[in-house]
């Protein structure tokens, strides 16, 4: 069978193109230090890498969510702890005032002290974050949750009691807020009860013993409120511990993902350099062969 020089040249050029394509791919892989750059480099590994990248993106989002929620819970934890301290001070003052030995002037002094504690407690309930959002208003974060009603003068709650949950892992959410106002009873019972008592204590015309039952009732209500706030503080600590464990788990998962990604797309530099040398020599040999064949002619034969 005769093989024309045209067919031979065409085959040789096609082989040169294939070899040069592999050489160029290898040089790019070496430059980027990646074995899998496009799906055609390794379809199976490419599919696995695509799945890994989706999981990595989800893990990064969960880590971001945990950081945000943890920060918000830390702010709330600080305010709840402050509220607890204020309630403890209020209880101490009420216990001290709950004595028949005090006169109206003494009770006025206790009333002033309790008024200061009350104002600080309301400020805690109306705490805001760095963005100006109210921490304890439920989902109504753009207005102060605890205010005095313009008509009755009573303390009212104008937020809501809705919770906000944030996803922190696959199928796992964590409440991002707490209902501090609920600790003060329906319709802000504790604050309004205290307001009524302060009005009596600050009135010099009323004998100190005439409202001793009110002080006793206020002590009980304040203790109930403190117990509620303490439970919230414990709950916040539990959430923070859970978030810490989840953050550690995500960090471990991210490390595993990174190692798997490196294994799938990482380049064996030693092997790549050997292949590069082999393809380079093959290309040089092919070009040399093509050059020699291209110069052949029947006119050269004698």
C-alpha positions as CSV (number, residue, x, y, z in Angstrom):
1,X,0.0,0.0,0.0
2,X,1.3,3.4,-0.9
3,X,1.4,6.1,1.8
4,X,1.4,9.6,0.2
5,X,3.6,12.2,1.7
6,X,0.5,14.4,2.1
7,X,-1.2,11.8,4.4
8,X,2.1,11.3,6.3
9,X,2.5,15.0,6.8
10,X,-1.1,15.4,7.9
11,X,-0.8,12.6,10.5
12,X,2.4,14.0,11.8
13,X,1.0,17.5,12.2
14,X,-2.0,16.2,14.0
15,X,0.2,14.3,16.4
16,X,2.3,17.4,16.9
17,X,-0.9,19.4,17.7
18,X,-2.0,16.8,20.3
19,X,1.4,16.7,21.9
20,X,1.7,20.5,22.0
21,X,-1.8,20.7,23.5
22,X,-0.8,18.3,26.3
23,X,2.4,20.3,26.7
24,X,0.6,23.6,27.0
25,X,-1.9,22.1,29.5
26,X,0.9,20.7,31.6
27,X,2.8,24.0,31.6
28,X,-0.4,25.8,32.8
29,X,-0.9,23.2,35.5
30,X,2.6,23.7,36.7
31,X,2.2,27.5,36.7
32,X,-1.0,27.3,38.7
33,X,0.1,24.3,40.7
34,X,-3.3,22.6,40.0
35,X,-3.9,19.3,38.3
36,X,-7.6,20.0,37.7
37,X,-8.3,23.4,36.2
38,X,-11.3,22.5,34.0
39,X,-13.7,19.6,34.0
40,X,-12.0,18.0,31.0
41,X,-8.7,17.6,33.0
42,X,-10.5,15.0,35.2
43,X,-14.3,14.8,35.0
44,X,-14.7,12.6,38.1
45,X,-12.4,14.8,40.3
46,X,-14.1,17.9,38.9
47,X,-17.5,16.7,40.0
48,X,-16.1,15.9,43.4
49,X,-14.5,19.3,43.6
50,X,-17.8,21.0,42.7
51,X,-19.5,19.2,45.5
52,X,-16.7,20.1,47.9
53,X,-16.9,23.8,46.9
54,X,-20.7,23.9,47.6
55,X,-20.1,22.4,51.0
56,X,-17.3,24.8,51.7
57,X,-19.5,27.8,50.8
58,X,-22.2,26.5,53.1
59,X,-19.7,26.0,55.9
60,X,-18.4,29.5,55.5
61,X,-21.9,30.9,55.7
62,X,-22.6,28.9,58.8
63,X,-19.4,30.2,60.4
64,X,-20.4,33.7,59.5
65,X,-23.9,33.2,61.0
66,X,-22.4,31.8,64.2
67,X,-20.1,34.8,64.5
68,X,-23.0,37.2,64.0
69,X,-25.3,35.4,66.4
70,X,-22.6,34.9,69.0
71,X,-21.9,38.6,69.0
72,X,-25.5,39.5,69.3
73,X,-26.0,37.0,72.2
74,X,-23.0,38.4,73.9
75,X,-24.5,41.9,73.8
76,X,-27.7,40.5,75.2
77,X,-25.9,38.5,77.8
78,X,-24.1,41.7,79.1
79,X,-27.5,43.6,79.4
80,X,-29.2,40.6,81.1
81,X,-26.4,40.3,83.6
82,X,-26.7,44.1,84.2
83,X,-30.4,43.7,84.7
84,X,-29.8,40.9,87.2
85,X,-27.4,43.1,89.2
86,X,-29.9,45.9,89.2
87,X,-32.6,43.6,90.5
88,X,-30.3,42.3,93.2
89,X,-29.6,45.9,94.3
90,X,-33.4,46.6,94.2
91,X,-34.1,43.6,96.4
92,X,-31.5,44.8,98.9
93,X,-33.0,48.3,99.1
94,X,-36.5,46.9,99.5
95,X,-35.4,44.6,102.3
96,X,-33.7,47.5,104.0
97,X,-36.8,49.7,103.6
98,X,-39.1,46.9,104.9
99,X,-38.8,47.9,108.5
100,X,-41.2,49.7,110.9
101,X,-38.3,51.7,112.3
102,X,-38.1,54.0,109.2
103,X,-40.0,57.3,109.0
104,X,-41.4,59.1,106.0
105,X,-38.1,60.9,105.4
106,X,-36.2,57.6,105.3
107,X,-38.7,56.1,102.9
108,X,-38.2,59.1,100.6
109,X,-34.5,58.3,100.5
110,X,-35.2,54.7,99.7
111,X,-37.7,55.8,97.0
112,X,-35.0,58.0,95.3
113,X,-32.6,55.1,95.3
114,X,-35.2,52.7,93.9
115,X,-36.1,55.4,91.2
116,X,-32.5,55.4,90.0
117,X,-32.4,51.6,89.9
118,X,-35.7,51.6,88.0
119,X,-34.4,54.1,85.4
120,X,-31.3,52.0,84.9
121,X,-33.4,48.8,84.5
122,X,-35.6,50.5,81.8
123,X,-32.4,51.6,80.0
124,X,-31.3,47.9,80.0
125,X,-34.6,46.9,78.5
126,X,-34.2,49.5,75.8
127,X,-30.6,48.5,75.0
128,X,-29.5,48.8,71.3
129,X,-26.8,47.2,69.3
130,X,-24.2,49.1,67.2
131,X,-26.7,49.5,64.4
132,X,-29.2,51.1,66.6
133,X,-31.6,48.1,66.7
134,X,-33.3,47.4,70.0
135,X,-32.1,44.1,71.4
136,X,-35.2,43.2,73.4
137,X,-38.1,44.3,71.2
138,X,-38.7,40.9,69.4
139,X,-38.8,41.6,65.7
140,X,-39.9,45.3,66.1
141,X,-36.3,46.5,66.4
142,X,-36.8,50.1,65.2
143,X,-38.6,51.5,68.3
144,X,-38.0,51.4,72.1
145,X,-39.8,48.4,73.5
146,X,-40.6,49.8,77.0
147,X,-42.2,53.3,77.2
148,X,-44.8,55.1,79.3
149,X,-48.2,55.3,77.9
150,X,-49.1,58.9,77.2
151,X,-52.6,58.5,78.5
152,X,-52.4,56.3,81.6
153,X,-48.8,56.9,82.5
154,X,-48.3,53.2,82.9
155,X,-45.3,51.4,81.6
156,X,-46.1,49.4,78.4
157,X,-44.3,47.1,76.1
158,X,-44.6,48.0,72.4
159,X,-42.4,45.3,70.9
160,X,-43.5,41.8,70.3
161,X,-42.5,38.4,71.7
162,X,-41.4,36.8,68.4
163,X,-38.2,34.9,68.1
164,X,-35.6,35.1,65.4
165,X,-33.7,31.9,64.5
166,X,-30.5,31.7,62.5
167,X,-29.2,28.6,60.6
168,X,-25.9,27.6,62.1
169,X,-25.5,24.1,60.6
170,X,-27.3,21.8,58.2
171,X,-30.8,21.5,59.7
172,X,-29.8,23.3,62.9
173,X,-31.0,26.8,63.9
174,X,-30.3,28.8,67.1
175,X,-32.6,31.5,68.5
176,X,-30.8,34.8,68.0
177,X,-32.8,36.8,70.6
178,X,-34.4,36.5,74.0
179,X,-37.6,37.8,75.4
180,X,-36.4,39.9,78.4
181,X,-39.6,41.9,78.7
182,X,-41.5,38.7,79.4
183,X,-39.5,38.3,82.6
184,X,-41.2,41.5,84.0
185,X,-44.7,39.9,83.8
186,X,-47.7,40.7,81.6
187,X,-48.2,44.4,80.8
188,X,-44.9,45.1,82.5
189,X,-46.4,44.2,85.9
190,X,-43.2,44.5,87.9
191,X,-42.4,48.0,86.7
192,X,-46.0,49.3,87.2
193,X,-46.2,47.7,90.6
194,X,-42.9,49.4,91.5
195,X,-44.1,52.7,90.1
196,X,-47.2,52.6,92.4
197,X,-45.0,51.8,95.4
198,X,-42.6,54.6,94.7
199,X,-45.5,57.1,94.6
200,X,-46.4,56.0,98.1
201,X,-42.8,56.0,99.4
202,X,-42.1,59.4,98.1
203,X,-45.2,60.9,99.6
204,X,-44.2,62.5,103.0
205,X,-47.9,62.6,104.1
206,X,-48.2,58.8,104.1
207,X,-47.0,57.0,107.3
208,X,-44.2,54.6,106.5
209,X,-46.1,51.6,107.9
210,X,-49.2,52.2,105.8
211,X,-47.7,50.5,102.7
212,X,-45.6,47.8,104.3
213,X,-47.8,45.2,102.6
214,X,-46.9,46.8,99.3
215,X,-43.2,46.6,100.0
216,X,-43.6,42.9,100.9
217,X,-45.5,42.3,97.6
218,X,-42.8,44.2,95.7
219,X,-40.1,42.0,97.2
220,X,-41.9,38.9,96.0
221,X,-42.5,40.3,92.5
222,X,-38.9,41.5,92.3
223,X,-37.6,38.0,93.3
224,X,-39.8,36.4,90.7
225,X,-38.5,38.8,88.0
226,X,-34.9,38.1,89.1
227,X,-35.5,34.3,88.9
228,X,-36.8,34.8,85.3
229,X,-33.9,36.9,84.3
230,X,-31.4,34.4,85.9
231,X,-33.0,31.7,83.8
232,X,-32.5,33.8,80.7
233,X,-28.8,34.3,81.6
234,X,-28.3,30.6,82.0
235,X,-30.1,30.0,78.6
236,X,-27.8,32.5,76.9
237,X,-24.7,30.7,78.3
238,X,-26.0,27.4,77.0
239,X,-26.5,28.9,73.5
240,X,-23.0,30.3,73.5
241,X,-21.6,26.9,74.5
242,X,-23.5,25.3,71.7
243,X,-22.3,27.9,69.2
244,X,-18.7,27.4,70.3
245,X,-18.9,23.6,69.7
246,X,-20.5,24.1,66.3
247,X,-17.9,26.7,65.3
248,X,-15.1,24.2,66.3
249,X,-16.9,21.5,64.3
250,X,-17.1,23.7,61.2
251,X,-13.5,24.6,61.5
252,X,-12.5,20.9,61.5
253,X,-14.8,20.3,58.6
254,X,-13.3,23.3,56.6
255,X,-9.8,21.8,57.2
256,X,-10.9,18.4,55.9
257,X,-12.5,20.0,52.9
258,X,-9.3,21.9,52.2
259,X,-7.2,18.8,52.4
260,X,-9.6,16.9,50.1
261,X,-9.6,19.7,47.6
262,X,-5.8,19.7,47.6
263,X,-5.7,16.0,47.1
264,X,-8.1,16.2,44.2
265,X,-6.8,19.2,42.3
266,X,-3.2,19.4,43.7
267,X,-0.4,18.8,41.3
268,X,2.4,16.3,41.9
269,X,5.3,18.6,40.9
270,X,7.9,16.0,40.6
271,X,5.8,13.9,38.3
272,X,4.7,17.0,36.4
273,X,8.3,18.0,35.7
274,X,9.1,14.5,34.4
275,X,6.0,14.6,32.1
276,X,7.0,18.1,31.0
277,X,10.5,16.9,30.1
278,X,9.0,13.9,28.3
279,X,6.5,15.9,26.3
280,X,9.2,18.5,25.4
281,X,11.5,15.8,24.1
282,X,8.7,14.2,22.2
283,X,7.8,17.5,20.6
284,X,11.4,18.3,19.7
285,X,11.7,14.8,18.1
286,X,8.5,15.2,16.2
287,X,9.5,18.6,14.8
288,X,12.9,17.2,13.8
289,X,11.2,14.2,12.1
290,X,8.7,16.5,10.3
291,X,11.6,18.7,9.1
292,X,13.4,15.8,7.7
293,X,10.4,14.3,6.0
294,X,9.4,17.6,4.6
295,X,12.7,17.9,2.7
296,X,12.4,14.5,1.1
297,X,12.0,14.5,-2.7
298,X,12.3,11.9,-5.5
299,X,14.5,14.4,-7.2
300,X,17.1,13.9,-4.5
301,X,17.4,10.2,-5.3
302,X,19.9,9.2,-8.0
